[in-house]
């Protein structure tokens, strides 16, 4: 087979019939963004726009601990085996708030020197701690009620969303 015959057998790339070339204008002027004045911001977002948020990382952790206690009590009242279910719910809550407390502590320690690297390291610590605690509970507590543990764990994590909504 010759090169000429081979080239006739290979499909030739074609542009789609509906494709239109897009024009990129590198010389286009960038959009100028003008920041809002304080009066404009207050008109848009309300008079408390400049006030610092009352939601702190440690308040979120406190809310998570409180939710863990309430969930453990609910599982104790509603479960057929109250002791194991309540303990499982408490453990699920602690798996949710202990990593958050470590992250909040890391934020407090870094203070004004907070950087993206510190946030990424804090998140890595949270993930590693969460995995370690889940594995520890799985091996150390044979009577774990996984539904109670996981439901309370997920509820504890949802406190972040509630804190952002109440901000």
C-alpha positions, -999 to +999 in steps of 0.1 A: +000+000+000+014+033-010+014+065+011-010+081-013-035+052-009-031+052+028-038+089+031-070+084+011-082+058+036-077+079+067-106+102+076-098+139+072-108+161+101-136+185+094-151+213+114-188+208+124-212+225+100-228+245+128-196+258+143-189+295+139-155+309+147-154+329+179-135+361+179-113+367+209-105+403+213-073+406+234-075+443+231-109+445+247-111+468+276-116+450+310-148+456+328-143+483+354-157+473+388-167+502+410-171+493+447-203+503+465-203+532+488-214+526+524-248+542+517-253+520+487-243+489+506-267+498+535-295+504+510-289+470+494-280+448+524-295+467+554-281+488+582-260+460+598-239+455+567-207+468+584-212+449+616-188+420+622-204+386+622-214+372+656-208+337+643-173+325+653-157+291+648-159+283+685-196+292+686-202+268+657-184+241+676-204+249+707-236+245+687-223+212+674-217+199+709-252+210+720-267+193+690-248+161+697-261+161+733-297+167+721-294+139+694-279+115+720-308+122+743-333+117+714-317+084+704-318+073+741-355+081+744-366+067+710-343+036+705-350+000+715-315-003+729-311+032+744-276+029+758-258+018+726-279+041+704-272+072+726-235+064+729-234+059+691-251+092+685-227+110+709-197+094+691-212+105+658-215+140+671-179+140+685-166+128+651-183+159+637-172+185+663-137+174+674-121+181+639-140+214+638-126+223+672-091+215+660-096+237+630-109+266+651-080+262+674-056+263+644-073+295+632-069+311+667-033+301+669-025+315+634-042+348+643-031+376+619-007+353+600-036+334+584-028+322+549-043+299+523-017+273+532-028+274+569-065+269+558-055+240+535-035+224+563-064+229+587-088+212+563-063+184+559-062+180+597-100+179+598-102+152+571-075+131+587-090+134+622-125+125+609-112+094+592-091+084+622-121+088+645-144+068+623-119+040+621-113+041+658-150+039+666-155+010+641-127-010+658-131+000+694-169-001+697-184-034+684-220-025+695-221+007+674-255+017+660-244+030+626-276+047+618-275+067+650-238+075+645-241+086+609-274+106+613-259+125+642-226+130+624-245+145+593-267+167+616-236+179+633-220+189+600-251+207+590-246+232+619-222+250+596-250+258+571-273+268+600-246+292+613-242+307+579-279+312+575-282+329+610-252+351+603 
